[in-house]
C-alpha cells in the first residue's frame, strides 16, 4: 500500500496554524507591554484594538484546530529560528515536516495582522478600489435611495401636514 502524501489543503491548514499561533503570541506580548509600560493617554484604546484582533485570530485558530481533528493532523514540534519556522507534524499517521523561510513568514504575518487590526495592507489607501453595497467595485449602488418603490395606491394618499405647534418636528 502506498503512503498518501499530505494534500495542499492540509499543508495550508498547517501553515495557517503556524501563522496564527505566532500572531496570537505577538498580540498578547504587545498588549502586555502596553498595559505594563508607562500609561499613555490612548494605551487602553490600543490595547482594546489588539485584544479585538486577537479574538479574531483566536476564532480562526479554533476553526483550524477543528479541521485538524477532522483530518487527523497533530503538530509535534515547532521551532522558530533566524532561518524561518520548522514544523514537525503527523497527518493521518504519517510524519511530515514543513519549513517556511523567515522573510515570507513575517510578510504573511504582517499582512494578516494588518487585516485583523483593520489596517490597509497598502500604504496608499487612495489606490484601493471602492466597494459599494452591491459588492461590485466602482459601481453605482444597486438600489436608489431617493424614493420608495412601494404600493402606488398607498403613495396616492397625501398625508395631511400638521402645524409646527402640534409637534410635527418634535
C-alpha positions in Angstrom: 0.0 0.0 0.0 1.5 3.4 -1.0 1.5 6.2 1.5 -0.8 9.1 0.8 1.0 12.4 0.8 -0.2 15.5 2.6 -2.7 17.4 0.5 -2.5 21.0 -0.5 -5.4 21.8 1.9 -3.7 20.1 4.8 -0.5 22.0 4.2 -2.5 25.2 4.0 -4.1 24.4 7.4 -0.7 23.7 8.9 0.7 26.9 7.6 -2.2 28.9 8.9 -1.8 27.2 12.3 1.8 28.3 12.4 1.0 31.9 11.4 -2.0 32.2 13.8 -0.1 30.9 16.8 2.7 33.3 16.1 0.3 36.2 15.6 -1.6 35.4 18.9 1.7 35.4 20.8 2.7 38.7 19.2 -0.6 40.3 20.0 -0.5 39.0 23.6 3.1 40.3 24.1 2.2 43.7 22.7 -0.9 44.0 24.8 1.0 43.1 28.0 3.7 45.7 27.1 1.1 48.4 26.6 -0.5 47.6 29.9 2.7 47.4 31.9 4.6 50.4 30.4 4.1 54.0 31.5 0.5 54.7 30.8 -0.2 56.7 27.7 -3.4 58.7 27.1 -4.6 56.2 24.5 -3.0 53.0 25.7 -6.3 51.5 26.6 -7.6 52.2 23.1 -4.5 50.4 21.6 -4.9 47.5 24.0 -8.5 47.1 23.1 -7.7 47.1 19.3 -5.1 44.4 19.9 -7.4 42.3 22.0 -10.2 42.5 19.4 -7.7 41.5 16.7 -6.5 38.7 18.9 -10.1 37.4 19.3 -10.5 37.4 15.6 -7.3 35.3 15.2 -8.3 33.0 18.0 -11.6 32.3 16.3 -9.7 31.4 13.1 -7.3 29.2 15.1 -10.2 27.3 16.7 -11.5 26.6 13.2 -8.1 25.3 12.2 -7.9 23.1 15.3 -11.4 21.7 14.4 -10.1 20.8 10.9 -7.0 19.2 12.4 -9.3 16.9 14.4 -11.4 16.1 11.4 -8.4 15.4 9.2 -6.3 13.6 11.9 -3.5 16.2 12.0 -1.3 16.7 15.0 1.5 19.2 15.5 4.5 17.6 17.1 7.2 20.3 17.3 7.5 23.9 16.1 10.9 25.7 16.0 11.4 29.4 15.2 14.9 30.5 14.2 16.7 33.2 12.1 16.2 31.0 9.0 12.4 30.6 9.5 9.9 28.3 11.0 10.3 24.5 11.1 7.4 22.3 12.0 7.1 18.5 12.5 3.6 17.1 12.3 1.6 13.9 11.9 -1.0 13.8 9.2 -3.2 10.7 9.1 -0.4 8.8 10.9 2.3 9.9 8.5 5.2 12.1 9.7 5.8 15.3 7.8 7.9 18.4 8.1 7.4 22.0 6.9 9.8 24.8 6.6 8.8 28.4 5.9 11.7 30.9 5.3 11.9 33.9 7.6 11.0 36.7 5.1 7.9 35.1 3.6 6.7 34.0 7.0 7.0 37.5 8.5 5.5 39.1 5.4 2.4 36.9 5.7 2.3 37.6 9.5 2.4 41.3 8.8 -0.4 41.1 6.2 -2.6 39.0 8.4 -2.0 41.2 11.5 -3.0 44.3 9.4 -6.1 42.5 8.3 -7.1 41.6 11.9 -6.4 45.1 13.1 -8.3 46.6 10.2 -5.3 48.4 8.7 -4.8 48.6 5.0 -2.1 46.4 3.5 -1.0 49.2 1.2 0.4 52.5 2.3 -1.6 54.4 -0.3 -5.3 53.9 0.6 -6.5 56.1 -2.3 -5.3 53.5 -4.8 -7.7 50.8 -3.3 -10.9 50.3 -5.3 -14.2 51.4 -3.8 -16.5 48.6 -3.0 -20.2 49.5 -2.9 -23.0 47.8 -1.0 -23.7 45.6 -4.1 -20.2 44.2 -3.7 -19.1 45.4 -7.2 -16.1 47.7 -7.4 -16.5 51.3 -8.5 -20.2 50.7 -9.2 -23.3 52.8 -8.5 -25.5 51.5 -5.7 -28.0 49.0 -7.0 -30.9 50.4 -5.1 -31.8 54.1 -5.5 -32.4 55.6 -2.1 -34.2 58.7 -3.2 -37.7 57.3 -3.4 -39.7 54.3 -2.3 -40.8 51.7 -4.8 -43.9 50.7 -2.7 -47.6 50.3 -3.5 -48.7 53.2 -5.8 -52.2 53.3 -4.2 -50.7 53.9 -0.8 -48.5 56.7 -2.1 -51.5 58.3 -3.9 -53.0 59.2 -0.5 -51.5 62.5 0.6 -50.5 62.9 4.2 -52.0 65.8 6.0 -49.3 68.0 7.4 -49.6 69.1 11.0 -48.8 72.5 12.1 -45.4 73.1 13.8 -47.2 73.7 17.1 -48.7 70.2 17.0 -45.3 68.6 17.3 -44.7 67.7 13.7 -41.0 68.4 14.2 -40.7 67.1 17.7 
